[in-house]
Amino acid sequence: MPQSHDSPPLPTEADLLAGPKTTLDPENWAQLRAQAHRMLDDMLDYTEEIRKRPVWQPIPEEVRARRESRVPRSPSELAEVHEEFMRFVLPYAVGNVHPGFMGWVHGGGTPVGMLAEMLAAGLNANLGGRDHIPIEVEREVVRWASEIVGFPREASGLFVTGSSVANLIAVVVAREAALGNQTVGHRAAAGTKPLTAYASTEVHGCIGKAMEIAGLGSDAMRLIPVDQRHRIDLSALGEAIRRDLEAGLTPFLVVGTAGTVNTGAVDDLAGLADLCQREKIWFHVDGAFGALAKLAPELAPLLDGMERADSLAFDFHKWGQVPYDAGVILVRDSAAHQRAFALPADYLARAKRGIAAGSEWPCDFGPDLSRGFRALKVWFTLKVYGSEALGKAIAHNCQLARYLEGRIAETPRLELLAPVALNIVCFRYRAEEPDTVNEQIVVALQESGIVAPSTTRIDGQVAIRAAIVNHRTSRAEIDALIDGVLSFGNAIASI
Ligand SMILES: *Cc1c(COP(=O)(O)O)cnc(C)c1O
């Protein structure tokens, strides 16, 4: 096209180097750099000095109210925004970095994981697909994950937000395998079968949610009773499967749990593997936190049989101490995994060379297209600390659980409510109205900022639940928990 006489002048070399006026990069990189170093130091101080802080503190009304503002239209100094973060965000986190945090099942994170997150954000990689080395790093970490849990090297895998999504992916892959391997896009014509799934009454709620999202309905999931140790009753499971087969239903999935959320129980995974092999049913293990107990030689035998599963979901953000979020799904039969999620699109066409090479792509194995570089923080964590150190931290958590169990046994006012299999201890303070008293004790402990357990129900009764997941937790926090439960319990019960 000929240049018209009023076209803008060509950019000079200086213009090209400076970039457009609209760029979001700083004008003064030296200033940004100094501020960046301050932010890094503040966050390192936070972790180094975490023991000086309360585990958690209630959010003052004025602090909450600050979060009601409108979209900021004009700029602020980075230093000012960081100041706002330091004063009004950082102090009011949930507290899982702190060694006194024992609620739910939260990992403690590490400085190395934090630094890796920064690098991943700087690289700003999109791991949906294409030919770039971050995808090879993810594949490497997925193979490490397979090696840790005893899966074959060829198993497929994917980093996802957490075990909720990993379990959902497993339910979908199992569903597609049961419906007979049709290719994506031709399922409507294939018809459906009434599929039924099985797990214990202690199964995590995300499996029922996954059944709903997968269109199967949580009512298609049979909740099988558990034994004294809160493990699935294998004969009741066999019976339920037989009944459904006789009724013309198609049992397609058994979910075993390696570390139940309530008590840390581990199902008889070898028994489940045998049964699934016999009945030709997909065997999935939800190992959200428990699977990584494989890293501790003294705990690994508890998980025997897990390596025989068709699929396994677990988190690196719980017992792997990797900062949130980092869940993983592994599938033994990678072809079955891919059949459930690969859907061609013109704009995602694959090539033999160039950036569009490197198929199969991660987006062929899960629901996400754009995906961050979660694997990098796991890569750094495993390389820097080594798997043995993670295993030792896991074993130490379980020793602390045993120590807590012992302290409960020697304290007449306290009572253990469930057997301790791994790192979770459920107990209560004996009182006239135990449910209300124990609920109040837990709130008082949380508000004290000293230790933060949560509650659950065991056989219908409110339990104080200490899930010891943080690598920073020591006997001092267990002793503080016992002392706190007794002093708040005595005060509350005598009112
Ligand atoms: C935490 C947990 C889940 C859910 O995992 P998220 O990472 O929170 O999505 C599932 N199952 C068990 C046993 C869990 O402990």
The ligand as an SDF file (V2000), in Angstrom:
LIG
                    3D

 15 15  0  0  0  0  0  0  0  0999 V2000
   -8.9800  -31.6620   51.4240 C   0  0  0  0  0  0  0  0  0  0  0  0
   -9.6230  -32.9080   50.9340 C   0  0  0  0  0  0  0  0  0  0  0  0
  -10.3110  -32.9410   49.7220 C   0  0  0  0  0  0  0  0  0  0  0  0
  -10.5350  -31.7040   48.9180 C   0  0  0  0  0  0  0  0  0  0  0  0
   -9.3190  -31.2470   48.4110 O   0  0  0  0  0  0  0  0  0  0  0  0
   -9.1120  -29.7050   48.0190 P   0  0  0  0  0  0  0  0  0  0  0  0
   -7.6660  -29.6350   47.7260 O   0  0  0  0  0  0  0  0  0  0  0  0
   -9.5070  -28.9100   49.2510 O   0  0  0  0  0  0  0  0  0  0  0  0
   -9.9840  -29.4140   46.8660 O   0  0  0  0  0  0  0  0  0  0  0  0
  -10.7960  -34.1470   49.2890 C   0  0  0  0  0  0  0  0  0  0  0  0
  -10.6560  -35.2600   50.0080 N   0  0  0  0  0  0  0  0  0  0  0  0
  -10.0110  -35.2810   51.2000 C   0  0  0  0  0  0  0  0  0  0  0  0
   -9.8730  -36.5680   51.9550 C   0  0  0  0  0  0  0  0  0  0  0  0
   -9.4850  -34.0950   51.7050 C   0  0  0  0  0  0  0  0  0  0  0  0
   -8.8470  -34.0920   52.8900 O   0  0  0  0  0  0  0  0  0  0  0  0
  1  2  1  0
  2  3  1  0
  2 14  2  0
  3  4  1  0
  3 10  2  0
  4  5  1  0
  5  6  1  0
  6  7  2  0
  6  8  1  0
  6  9  1  0
 10 11  1  0
 11 12  2  0
 12 13  1  0
 12 14  1  0
 14 15  1  0
M  END
$$$$
